[in-house]
Amino acid sequence: MSREANSAKHHVLVIDDEQINLEILNEILKDRYQTTLVQSSHEGILLAQERKPDLIILDVMMPEMDGYETCENIRKDPIFKDTPILFISALDDTESKIKAFKIGGNDYITKPFHQEEVLARVEVHLNLYRSYKELKELESMRDQLTHMLIHDLRAPLSAAESYLGLYLDTLDNAQAAPRHLLEMARYSTTYLNDMITSVLDVNRYEANKMPVNFTHFDLCPLIYDILAMSESICKQTEVRLHNNLCTSPMMIWADAKLVKRIFINLVTNAIRYSPHQGKIHLYQDFANELLRFNIVDSGPGVPQESQEQIFEKYGQIGSKSTYTSGLGLTFCKLAVESMGGSIGLSSESGKGCHFWFTLKAKEQTS
């Protein structure tokens, strides 16, 4: 059985098996809020899903299903992940209150309750909930604007990259100096383009809208292409890149475009943080029947306590000159995991970084 009182801006659902408690709470709330009053936990859960209240007041001691279990069932629906739930109970012991907060309650009011206290707590939690929703909306608007601006940057940058490539094709070997400068310019535009693509793709991963197109392909041509792209920047800093990948054809089961961008990110990071005349080693081995690819540099390294943070959005370790991941490593983690692999880092301060990731050598059959 349920009943509704006057309509107001905010909707409060009250679940309590005692009719007298429902009537008292309705008298307290009805002048400010729309209220739905329910005596059954099961009916309360159904009405919550149907009417999506802004706040729920929930008794602890009820037959069939107590308030704790009711709260857990309500929280299972992602719609109510942030909806304020206020417990109300005659139980005044610390253990009962702690349990209420642990299973998802936002507040705990003890009986006998006072009108001013109930109104104050309801108002505080509704204001917090409203502010939180407004912040989420602003964050969404900001992300949409950022996505739109970054998307618009891709067209002119891609055009510049293509024109540089076309011009390079017209130069002969005698024009080594301008060719080197143009190759550096093309590398920079390619790097910027990859950064922009990473921002867009991280957003797509987070929205579960990133397609993954598995194919069985030879990794070697892709690796040779990446090494050719990296050659100019390596020459500038005299970084030596030792490649022990692809000594023979290497077939893998993955998304070729994603794999290429993972390698570009990791190799670019290794070059960026390697000292003058530093060394980078690329090699593969096996881990739990998966191919494991290793990129080892001679840069400043990452402390053990900061290694998880390095894969977070805009993760920064120490000063900017020490290690800043931007979105490149975040993209790598999401991309590797979307293909059923894993990624990690072994490092010590001052001893370089050893990034690795795993991929399937062939399609898994059930």
ABEGO torsion letter per residue (X at the ends): XBBBBBBBABBBBBBBABAAAAAAAAAAAAAABBBBBBABAAAAAAAAAAAGBABBBBBABBBGBBAAAAAAAAAABAAAAABBBBBBBABABAAAAAAAAAAGBABBBBOBBBAAAAAAAAAAAAAAAAAAAAAAAAAAAAAAAAAAAAAAAAAAAAAAAAAAAAAAAABBAABAAAAAAAAAAAAAAAAAAAAAAAAAAAAAAAAGABBBBBBBBBAAAAAAAAAAAAAAAAAAAGBBBBBABGABBBBBBBBAAAAAAAAAAAAAAAAAABBBGBBBBBBBBBBGGBBBBBBBBABAEBBAAAAAAAABBGBBBEBAAABBAEAAAAAAAAAAAAAGBBBBBBBBBGAEBBBBBBBBABBBBX
